[in-house]
Structures are given as structure tokens and as C-alpha cells.
Amino acid sequence: MSIRKVEREDLIRVNSMCIDTFMGCGFKCTGEIGESAGLKYQPMEMDLHK
């Protein structure tokens, strides 16, 4: 039997007003600031294998 380690990162979209809060929890900014449904957001991700 072979066990395969799967690398994974979760990507979330964070309201641009909350970026500092999520960065304090270990998330990092990725990509460009965007807009969806009239709200500005910043894509962020966290490495789950720390």
C-alpha cells in the first residue's frame, strides 16, 4: 500500500476592511484586489502544513 501526501492550501476571499485581522491569524495576501457583487475583496491563503 502506498500513502501519498497531498499538499493543500485553502484560498478565501476576504473583505478588504478585514485584511489586517486575517493576516494576524496567519493568512497571507495572494493575487490582486478584486470586486464581486459590489464588494471589494483580497484573495488570501493559509498554509495548512505548518
Secondary structure as UniProt FT lines:
FT   STRAND          9..15
FT   HELIX           16..18
FT   HELIX           19..24
FT   TURN            25..26
FT   STRAND          28..29
FT   STRAND          34..36
FT   TURN            37..38
FT   STRAND          39..47
//
